């Protein structure tokens, strides 16, 4: 199977934008979690859940800037799809992190970076090819 280079070049700017949006959303997620956990002493799993939804909302808004809506799809449907993809990405992140720590014996931070990287690829691919249209 041959890959169209022009198609790949057209994806590069969106990928770069999504990469920086993803970094920003990761910062939002970690910051909200830290604030709720450390300052308000919210139970850490509840803080993680709340920070995930805040981050997913920010990610949805940024994705609306980066990607184009598919024709005829409602914003509510897109939002639900983004949150579902994010939840699967969260599971991939946690699973990869746990696998790297428990099975492979990697350092926790290195494992978290690996988990975030695998989840990022899944999230980007899902949003680029299944949720939104190409610009």
C-alpha positions as CSV (number, residue, x, y, z in Angstrom):
1,X,0.0,0.0,0.0
2,X,1.4,3.3,-1.1
3,X,1.1,6.4,1.1
4,X,0.3,9.7,-0.6
5,X,3.0,12.2,0.3
6,X,0.8,15.2,-0.4
7,X,-1.9,13.8,1.9
8,X,0.7,13.3,4.7
9,X,2.1,16.9,4.1
10,X,-1.5,18.2,4.5
11,X,-1.8,16.5,7.9
12,X,1.5,17.9,9.2
13,X,0.2,21.4,10.2
14,X,-2.8,19.9,11.9
15,X,-0.7,17.4,13.8
16,X,1.6,20.2,15.0
17,X,-1.4,22.2,16.1
18,X,-2.9,19.2,17.8
19,X,0.4,18.4,19.5
20,X,0.6,21.8,21.2
21,X,-3.2,21.7,22.0
22,X,-2.6,18.3,23.6
23,X,0.3,19.7,25.7
24,X,-1.9,22.5,26.8
25,X,-4.7,20.2,27.7
26,X,-2.3,17.9,29.6
27,X,-1.2,20.9,31.6
28,X,-4.9,21.8,32.3
29,X,-5.6,18.3,33.4
30,X,-2.5,18.0,35.7
31,X,-3.1,21.6,37.1
32,X,-6.8,21.0,37.9
33,X,-5.9,17.6,39.5
34,X,-3.1,19.1,41.5
35,X,-5.3,22.0,42.7
36,X,-8.2,19.9,43.7
37,X,-6.1,17.2,45.3
38,X,-3.6,19.4,47.1
39,X,-5.5,22.6,47.9
40,X,-9.1,21.3,48.4
41,X,-8.1,17.8,49.5
42,X,-10.7,16.2,47.1
43,X,-10.5,12.4,46.9
44,X,-7.8,11.8,44.3
45,X,-10.0,9.6,42.0
46,X,-12.8,12.2,42.0
47,X,-10.2,14.9,41.4
48,X,-8.8,12.9,38.4
49,X,-12.3,12.4,37.0
50,X,-13.2,16.1,37.3
51,X,-9.8,17.2,35.9
52,X,-10.3,14.8,32.9
53,X,-13.7,16.3,32.0
54,X,-12.3,19.9,32.3
55,X,-9.4,18.9,30.1
56,X,-11.7,17.1,27.6
57,X,-13.9,20.2,27.4
58,X,-10.8,22.4,26.6
59,X,-9.6,19.8,24.1
60,X,-13.0,19.8,22.4
61,X,-12.9,23.6,22.0
62,X,-9.3,23.5,20.7
63,X,-10.2,20.7,18.3
64,X,-13.0,22.8,16.9
65,X,-10.3,25.3,16.0
66,X,-7.9,22.8,14.5
67,X,-10.3,20.4,12.8
68,X,-13.5,20.9,10.8
69,X,-16.8,19.4,11.8
70,X,-18.1,16.6,9.7
71,X,-21.0,17.7,7.6
72,X,-24.4,17.2,9.3
73,X,-23.0,16.2,12.7
74,X,-24.3,18.0,15.8
75,X,-21.9,19.7,18.2
76,X,-23.3,17.7,21.1
77,X,-22.5,14.4,19.2
78,X,-19.0,15.6,18.5
79,X,-18.5,16.5,22.2
80,X,-19.7,13.1,23.3
81,X,-17.4,11.4,20.8
82,X,-14.4,13.6,21.9
83,X,-15.1,12.7,25.6
84,X,-15.4,9.0,24.7
85,X,-12.2,9.0,22.7
86,X,-10.6,10.8,25.6
87,X,-11.9,8.2,28.1
88,X,-10.4,5.4,25.9
89,X,-7.2,7.4,25.7
90,X,-7.2,7.8,29.5
91,X,-7.6,4.0,29.8
92,X,-4.8,3.5,27.3
93,X,-2.6,5.9,29.2
94,X,-3.2,4.2,32.5
95,X,-2.8,0.7,31.0
96,X,0.4,1.6,29.3
97,X,1.8,3.3,32.4
98,X,0.9,0.3,34.6
99,X,2.3,-2.2,32.1
100,X,5.6,-0.3,31.8
101,X,5.9,-0.1,35.6
102,X,4.6,-3.5,36.7
103,X,5.7,-5.7,33.8
104,X,8.7,-4.0,32.2
105,X,10.0,-2.5,35.5
106,X,10.4,1.0,34.0
107,X,10.6,4.1,36.2
108,X,7.2,5.7,36.9
109,X,7.8,9.0,35.2
110,X,9.2,7.3,32.1
111,X,6.2,5.0,32.1
112,X,3.8,8.0,32.4
113,X,5.5,9.6,29.4
114,X,5.1,6.4,27.4
115,X,1.5,6.2,28.4
116,X,0.8,9.8,27.4
117,X,2.6,9.2,24.1
118,X,0.6,6.1,23.2
119,X,-2.7,7.8,24.2
120,X,-1.8,10.9,22.2
121,X,-1.4,8.9,19.0
122,X,-4.7,7.2,19.6
123,X,-6.5,10.5,20.4
124,X,-5.1,12.3,17.4
125,X,-5.8,9.4,15.0
126,X,-9.3,9.0,16.3
127,X,-10.1,12.7,16.0
128,X,-8.4,13.2,12.7
129,X,-9.9,10.3,10.9
130,X,-13.2,9.4,12.7
131,X,-14.6,12.4,14.5
132,X,-13.6,15.5,12.4
133,X,-13.1,16.1,8.7
134,X,-9.9,17.1,7.1
135,X,-9.4,20.8,6.5
